[in-house]
Amino acid sequence: MSGLITAGGLCAWEAPQALGVTPASSELAIIIAGLCVGYGARLGNGCTSGHGVCGISRWSVRSFAATGAFMATAGVTVYLVRHCLGGS
């Protein structure tokens, strides 16, 4: 865990463009986003790639449902950000 935090911090400090960090991004927002991702992975009993690659290849019904939910959520998010909020 500490290695992930340290590596992310070093990358954000040395090459913020690699993480999509802009001067308008705050450290607090990045920390909160990371915690949300960790909570979501725990809540979903695995991460998106784990369900998508390993779970589906094992024909896990839970992984099929989780991957479908991830993809649907991603599609709705992209639509809202690009078409409703005017993002690029």
Number of C-alpha atoms within 10 A of each C-alpha: 5 7 8 9 12 11 11 15 15 12 14 18 12 10 12 15 12 9 11 10 15 10 8 6 10 10 12 9 10 13 13 11 12 14 12 12 13 14 12 14 14 11 10 15 14 16 18 19 11 14 23 20 12 13 19 18 11 11 10 14 11 14 24 17 13 21 21 14 13 16 13 12 12 12 11 11 13 14 14 13 12 12 11 10 9 9 10 7
